[in-house]
Amino acid sequence: MADTNLYALILALAAAVATGLIGGFALMKRMTLAGDAMSHIALPGLGLAILWNVQPVLGAAAALALGALLIWKIEKRADLATETTIGVIFSASLAIGALITPSEDIIEALFGGAEPVSIITLAIYLLLAAAVIIFVWKERSRLIISLFNRDLATVTGVNISRLNLSYLLAFATTLVLGLRFLGALLVGALIIIPAAISRQFTHTLEKFLAGSAIASALSVAAGFWIAATFGLDTGPTIVSVAAGLFFLSLLKKKA
Amino acid sequence: MPKILTVRDLSVSLENQDVIKNVNFDLEPGESLAVVGPNGSGKTVLLKTLLGLYPYQGTIAWGTKVRLGYVPQKIDADRHLPINLQNLLEAKADIQKLSRKQLDATIEAVGLLPESLKTPIGHLSGGQFQKALIAFALLGDPNVILFDEPTASLDELSEEHVYDLLNDLRKTRGISIILVSHDVSLIPHIANTVLCLNKTAVCYGPPKEVLTQAMFEKLYSPSHKHVHHAHVHHAHDHNLYG
């Protein structure tokens, strides 16, 4: 049991670093609210997987991957802002998810649970986290230039459409990583809040991204410890800690 | 010597509106072509079409071994982005597999100060920002640079610096330039060919020959609605710069 708790913590910390990095770029792309909403796309997938007796995370991953593709397509066709597009899909997903998820499972689907983590699950999640971190590292230059100006990025040789799709898929993977312990309603918070905390402290890109990953990992570690000590639910505790750190960060001046 | 660029019968329609119609021109190595015209005449669209950013009809044939640099019209950089010029230059160098030496040489050529490199891009002054864009375009050793209103938001002193830099680039590196400008008075000093654009090419030739009072009135007159064919005009009575 001690091992599975440790695995759960390692899994959560790996997910935290990935969400911190992806969240840093989400904040710069001004899609943090979209990130929060996008996590809800997982809900119908979770509901269907539970109904069909399949691993819930597989259902969530499939729904998020489909959601990412759909958002990418709609963005290209209608030329709408990412947040508007995701907002429409989010509302529909939440409604459908609430309709099909069995009522006894809905709370865990929305707020996460504390299921034991096996070594195989841990290995898969660590691979997913590594994939997200490698994506950010490899694509950082393309992401940076496209954030500054899309035309300049295209002239420099960046395929904006392909980059957007890759980013949305990395974003979806990050959400899958956090779903297990935060649930569909709270996982978006771990993408928004750590990046927002880090932004209070720094003007430089390197420190901002590192700070976002650190704030995320710190929230997870402290949240796990507080939840275990006081017998609280892990997901809501982690998000409360992150929110607390954010309000504290508002008192700080940028370095 | 082979041409850098050949444009034939170029037409661009955006959202079912003709923005550019049947434009023809060439660019020779080391040539500086200024594109002038009133607001909404299609200057920026022309530049972006040449860069492959808009769909078009007709021919845009770039010569072989052309390396393009692009300085866009004033960008309203997001003041909240924690990205500085160093990040941007390093990102471009990374994508185009350029060496540290090339990066440092560009920074030196444009005369960028270390503090400008470290300042978040949205916090740079107008002059510094324009230099930053030029540095970004120069990185990668382009042999053609497309400038869209490079001095639109600058004071006179900074404007002079930018034009000195353009002339210097042309003379020392033999770079060909396509320049969109609203400031017709400076054109003879920085361009050896002018394309007057108002959806179609209203004039095309050396500045001293085509930028006449008559052409100026024709190009900017409110009554001027459509010109259906490209014309090449020669020296007229009131040459503005003669």
HADDOCK unambig.tbl for C-alpha pairs under 7 A between the chains (distance, minus, plus):
assign (segid A and resid 28 and name CA) (segid B and resid 81 and name CA) 6.11 0.50 0.50
assign (segid A and resid 141 and name CA) (segid B and resid 91 and name CA) 4.22 0.50 0.50
assign (segid A and resid 141 and name CA) (segid B and resid 92 and name CA) 6.92 0.50 0.50
assign (segid A and resid 141 and name CA) (segid B and resid 94 and name CA) 6.71 0.50 0.50
assign (segid A and resid 141 and name CA) (segid B and resid 95 and name CA) 6.72 0.50 0.50
assign (segid A and resid 142 and name CA) (segid B and resid 91 and name CA) 6.95 0.50 0.50
assign (segid A and resid 144 and name CA) (segid B and resid 88 and name CA) 6.86 0.50 0.50
assign (segid A and resid 144 and name CA) (segid B and resid 91 and name CA) 6.94 0.50 0.50
assign (segid A and resid 145 and name CA) (segid B and resid 88 and name CA) 6.24 0.50 0.50
assign (segid A and resid 145 and name CA) (segid B and resid 91 and name CA) 6.85 0.50 0.50
assign (segid A and resid 148 and name CA) (segid B and resid 77 and name CA) 6.87 0.50 0.50
assign (segid A and resid 155 and name CA) (segid B and resid 51 and name CA) 6.74 0.50 0.50
assign (segid A and resid 156 and name CA) (segid B and resid 92 and name CA) 6.91 0.50 0.50
assign (segid A and resid 203 and name CA) (segid B and resid 82 and name CA) 4.85 0.50 0.50
assign (segid A and resid 203 and name CA) (segid B and resid 120 and name CA) 6.89 0.50 0.50
assign (segid A and resid 204 and name CA) (segid B and resid 82 and name CA) 5.13 0.50 0.50
assign (segid A and resid 204 and name CA) (segid B and resid 83 and name CA) 6.36 0.50 0.50
assign (segid A and resid 205 and name CA) (segid B and resid 82 and name CA) 5.19 0.50 0.50
assign (segid A and resid 205 and name CA) (segid B and resid 83 and name CA) 5.60 0.50 0.50
